[in-house]
Amino acid sequence: MKHKKLLLSVMSIVTTATLLLTPGAAMGGVRSYAAGEEAAFQGITLTKGYKDLSNHNPCVTQKFSADPGAMEYNGRVYVYATNDGDQNLQNPSENTYGQIKQINVMSSADMVNWTDHGSIDVAGAGGAASWASNSWAPCAAHKTINGKEKFFLYFANSGGGIGVLTSDSPTGPWKDPIGKALITKSTPNCSSVEWLFDPAVLVDDDGTGYLYFGGGVPKGKESAPQTHRVVKLGSDMVSLAGNPVTINAPWSFEDSGINKVGNTYYYTYCTNWNGGPYSNARIAYMTSNSPMGPFTYKGTCLNNPGDFFQTAGNNHHSIVTLNGKSYIFYHAEWLNKQMFGSQKGYRTTHVDTISFGNGQISNAKGTLTGVSQVKNLDAFTKTSGATFAWQAGVNVYGLGDTIAAYNRGDWSGVSGLDFGNGASAVKLNVASKNGAIIRMSQDSPSGKVLGYFTVPATGDNLTFTDVTCSFTKISGVKNVFFTMSDDVVISSWQFTEGSSEASNPQPSPSPSQGSTTTDPVTMDNANLLNTYGSVFDHVGTALVENEILNSSILDAASKEYNSITVGNEMKPDYILGWSSTTMSVSQAKSMGYYIPDNYTESTVPKLNFDDTDKMMKACSDKGLKMRGHTLVWHSQTPDWFFRQGFSKTGAYVSQSVMNARMEFYIKSVMNHILSGPYADTIYAWDVVNEYLHAGNTSGWQKIYGANLGPKADFVKRAFQYTYDCLDYFDKTDDVHLFYNDYNTYMEVNDVISLVNYVNSDKKICAGVGMQSHLSTDYPTVAYYKQALTAFCNQGFEVQITELDVGSSSTSLQASYYYDLMTSILDVKKSGGNITALVWWGMTDDTSWRSKEKPLLYSTLGVKKESYNKVLQAFFDAGYAGSGNSESSGNTPETPENTGSKVTIEDGWYYIKNINAQKYLQVADNTGKAVQNVEIGTGSGVDGQKWYVTNTSDGYITLTSKLGNFMLDVANGEDVDGANLQIYDAWGGAAQQFAVISTDQDGIYTIGTRSSNLTKVVDVYDHGTTDGTNVCQWTYYGNPNQQWKFEPVGGSESNPSQEQPQNQETTDPSEPSTKEPSQEDPGNTEPATSTLPDGVTATFKVVDNWGGSFHCQIVLENNSDKTLSNWTLTFNYSNSIDNLWNAQLEGSSGSTYTVTAPSWSADLASGQSVTIDFIASGDSSATPTNYGIN
């Protein structure tokens, strides 16, 4: 995801300015909008959303909100929750909960669109209850006192007591009325309560309040812990009116809930994990005719979340009634598993229906679908900008009246927006530093465009203005989505009837990086980006972490550069740490670390990517590319990494052990980055740094020997390991590898020999990184140019990576820079493959050579004479520059699609992608308009079946087996990245495609008619995993754009190259049902078994790291019986190293025995369990001979 945190403390609403914006005239039934507005979204990458647009759970995804406590007030449900963190978390460590000091607040009147009211600072310094160390598991109530409605928020101070806050509003501000805990161990009858936490509150019909709390399981008291309490509150709700009374809740663990229905009080709680008769960690309930009890146990009403989402964990709930219907709120770890790949304890709030009747509570079911919207959202009511049903990348700031901050590609959507008889304008209260365009679409972020709204530049992201934008009249009820072209902060929106008259708006410019003027570049408007950035692929600077995360510095950098090199924090000492922290190999495998086949040690060092991820995210958000720096370096690699036991006192290890360690480190780092959300940010890596100047004191030299010269085997190995990763992720064309060194002009022959040695088997090192720490005294420009020319004449790619020029004279430095740039440009014009020009820092005052003042800025924003001389050299060399801030130099030509149209016979087909070996499918196997299209493992479901119908003019349509829907280019757009979906079948240009031959028989590209065949069906970003998006992209000939048609019912087609005959379109009819071939070892595999009827076990490889791989067996029970305490056996030729979500009992030969997890022993009809494990051996092997009892 892409986010940028805005530090917001004060919102200032500035003078209102109105900007009218209206779509242009419609053409051919499709609206045509101003070219500038539509163009603002060309090439945009939508931020990934984790909640499917057909689902309403989790309630919100921008924050992890746990332990939900729900309160109904004035027709709205308010939910207060433990703040586990937000969507900006990147590969976090396990949630320990000790850091939690905030409570999240959200509310909804329709149970689907939720307004995020922000996070309450509760515990610690600056919190409302500064005496508290934590704020967990809140609950809330309201009560009229002295004619005024008051609100009360109760929370747990870890497990040590209960506090209370009060407010005049359900969203705050909040204050602590008593300045201490309301409940402590010294409260009567509380000293034996293990955990004083998890409060629930009830205000009875007579206005009396009651507080419920407690938890814990004393040893030997598992069946009757007697650690839950109820106490009557004083009339002020912040004092006690009696002593707490014990609630004898059988097999209890934690969590309290209380509801009154009729004259019956329902007390609800979470059962413990000790294998009791009510199952582990389920919500149980008791009843009484008094709020103080005694209560009688009745049953359970909600299973553990693991039963529904395969994410077992603690269970916490609350039940609320809105408009006569009851809902149960609970938390689950579904979202954090989607985001981080595994459960790490970060929970989100879900809601589903539940019902009361005859003294009982129905058994609720946890779903991702969630609840139905209880009423439409009124488009004509002013609505908080922080109101969403779905979102991706949006951050919310403030408390109470909050604002929503978007970056480029971020989006949000609201459900059931009711426009009544029609709206034709919207009033937005917004801020945008540089201006932006908002695209309003129907049903999805890439759905039918309803309008474009231009937001003018307001100077910063805290200066708000009212903008009124008009559009063609919209009526009825719709799901509406808003997507941003650039940074925008929205405070509120409100639709109006407006005016249907068209206007010709003059939107403010919205630069994303540097100058965006289309005027010729001159010295008056030139900068480094629109001059050198138009000749070299990359012009950049080096920054350290605190500079990259400083928005002012990064903003300034983005105006001059399109590349960032991290000064320190991507070097080995930052990732490994100067002190050794190790983990077991099996644990490392489970975390995605790469473990080589020849790795013989039992532990590996823990790698810390927190800083790396933060910096890559910040650069990605700004559209800045990055150089990776560096993987192997003698200077900043901790000595313990070379020693036995990873101990600073151990002996140095052998070369073979070090080879394995180096492979582990390089591939784990590369895999983390290349499999992460910011992989496309990296364009180059300095694999080995300064080897030729390493001396004989570093660990590398201690192990491999000193003075090895240019033929150093470990250097070659480092490049090979790195290249292997690029090859695995299909990034060899996108990321180039370099040997980086200083004084290269003095070591020309050795550098050339070293690079040629590395490339002796295959070209894996692109060339040389010339650091270029220069001085006006030495070297001469001519000497430097001689070395640069020599490297280019070798066919090396050269990147100038760490440029600075020290001098005691400002004018002398300026003259040297002029001569240097003139020489570099001269070599470039002569055909030298120079692809980057990177300064080592932005300003003299932050430079590592600050006394020599070596850079182009003295301080931030203050240019030196050298800056102007660098620009002058550019123009004097005969270059004209580019008015676009995007780099245009050395861009490879796009290959031409020279194939010819072929004819595929009408009929049903599976369509397989050649690169991924997976099939074109409709997401979630769901037939409805605007449903997304993706790739997936062959399974033979209807969503993978497409009926080819030839048109009379050489095109085809592809109809889904899911209904009368055709494959469709969203909005018929002729842009890269236009989404593919299914839409109501009508056969227009957006639904017509051409099958085009390649140089391989039976392999084709699929051109889109909406692009006049300049673009083809493309698996986004060369993805190979299930669910990877399919879109339209300019043809460039890679296998992710190549497809194979496999008939559903027989042998593969033999398409003719002849001109197609006129054919009438016929209704698709189902022939036989042969499923796609299973060529990919990672495909799901229903294997041989002796399982009962209705029970299936399906195997797949989720991730493959070479020698080891992550596998899953999904055991699904569709029989009419519950599988109690089940035991699964199967034969498997590989070694299973680690297994979770069930119990690995052992193995005998190749037969493995797995039993039900202790926390979920029963697999009911209609349920499934996903068994995950790490295996090593042959990844193509599959389990066989499944059996269950």
Secondary structure as UniProt FT lines:
FT   STRAND          12..13
FT   STRAND          26..27
FT   TURN            28..29
FT   STRAND          30..31
FT   HELIX           35..39
FT   TURN            40..43
FT   TURN            53..54
FT   STRAND          63..73
FT   TURN            74..75
FT   STRAND          76..86
FT   TURN            87..88
FT   TURN            98..99
FT   STRAND          102..108
FT   STRAND          114..121
FT   TURN            125..126
FT   TURN            130..131
FT   STRAND          136..145
FT   TURN            146..147
FT   STRAND          148..156
FT   TURN            158..159
FT   STRAND          162..167
FT   TURN            170..171
FT   TURN            185..186
FT   TURN            188..189
FT   TURN            191..192
FT   STRAND          200..203
FT   TURN            205..206
FT   STRAND          209..214
FT   TURN            219..220
FT   STRAND          228..233
FT   TURN            235..236
FT   STRAND          245..247
FT   TURN            250..251
FT   STRAND          252..261
FT   TURN            262..263
FT   STRAND          264..271
FT   TURN            277..278
FT   TURN            280..281
FT   STRAND          283..288
FT   TURN            291..292
FT   STRAND          296..302
FT   HELIX           305..309
FT   STRAND          317..322
FT   TURN            323..324
FT   STRAND          325..332
FT   HELIX           334..340
FT   STRAND          348..354
FT   STRAND          356..357
FT   TURN            358..359
FT   STRAND          360..361
FT   STRAND          377..378
FT   TURN            379..380
FT   STRAND          383..384
FT   TURN            385..386
FT   STRAND          387..388
FT   STRAND          390..392
FT   STRAND          395..397
FT   STRAND          403..406
FT   TURN            408..409
FT   STRAND          411..418
FT   TURN            420..421
FT   STRAND          423..431
FT   STRAND          436..442
FT   TURN            445..446
FT   STRAND          448..455
FT   TURN            461..462
FT   STRAND          463..474
FT   STRAND          477..484
FT   STRAND          488..496
FT   TURN            523..525
FT   HELIX           528..531
FT   HELIX           532..534
FT   STRAND          538..543
FT   HELIX           545..548
FT   HELIX           551..560
FT   STRAND          563..566
FT   TURN            569..570
FT   HELIX           572..576
FT   STRAND          582..584
FT   HELIX           585..590
FT   TURN            591..592
FT   TURN            597..598
FT   STRAND          603..605
FT   HELIX           610..621
FT   TURN            622..623
FT   STRAND          625..633
FT   TURN            635..636
FT   HELIX           639..642
FT   HELIX           644..646
FT   TURN            648..649
FT   HELIX           655..674
FT   TURN            677..678
FT   HELIX           679..681
FT   STRAND          682..689
FT   HELIX           691..693
FT   TURN            695..696
FT   HELIX           699..704
FT   TURN            709..710
FT   HELIX           713..728
FT   TURN            729..730
FT   TURN            732..734
FT   STRAND          736..741
FT   HELIX           744..746
FT   HELIX           748..758
FT   STRAND          767..770
FT   STRAND          773..775
FT   HELIX           781..793
FT   TURN            794..795
FT   STRAND          797..806
FT   HELIX           810..829
FT   TURN            830..831
FT   STRAND          834..839
FT   HELIX           844..846
FT   TURN            848..849
FT   HELIX           850..852
FT   STRAND          857..859
FT   TURN            860..861
FT   STRAND          862..863
FT   HELIX           865..876
FT   TURN            877..878
FT   TURN            889..890
FT   STRAND          907..913
FT   TURN            914..917
FT   STRAND          918..922
FT   HELIX           923..925
FT   TURN            929..930
FT   STRAND          931..936
FT   HELIX           942..944
FT   STRAND          946..950
FT   TURN            952..953
FT   STRAND          956..960
FT   TURN            961..962
FT   STRAND          965..969
FT   HELIX           970..972
FT   TURN            976..977
FT   STRAND          979..984
FT   HELIX           989..991
FT   STRAND          993..997
FT   TURN            1001..1002
FT   STRAND          1004..1008
FT   HELIX           1009..1011
FT   TURN            1012..1013
FT   STRAND          1015..1019
FT   HELIX           1020..1022
FT   TURN            1026..1027
FT   STRAND          1029..1034
FT   HELIX           1039..1041
FT   STRAND          1043..1047
FT   TURN            1048..1049
FT   TURN            1081..1082
FT   STRAND          1085..1086
FT   TURN            1093..1094
FT   STRAND          1095..1104
FT   STRAND          1108..1117
FT   STRAND          1123..1124
FT   STRAND          1127..1131
FT   STRAND          1135..1140
FT   STRAND          1143..1148
FT   TURN            1149..1150
FT   STRAND          1151..1155
FT   TURN            1158..1159
FT   STRAND          1162..1163
FT   TURN            1165..1166
FT   STRAND          1168..1176
FT   TURN            1179..1180
FT   STRAND          1184..1188
//
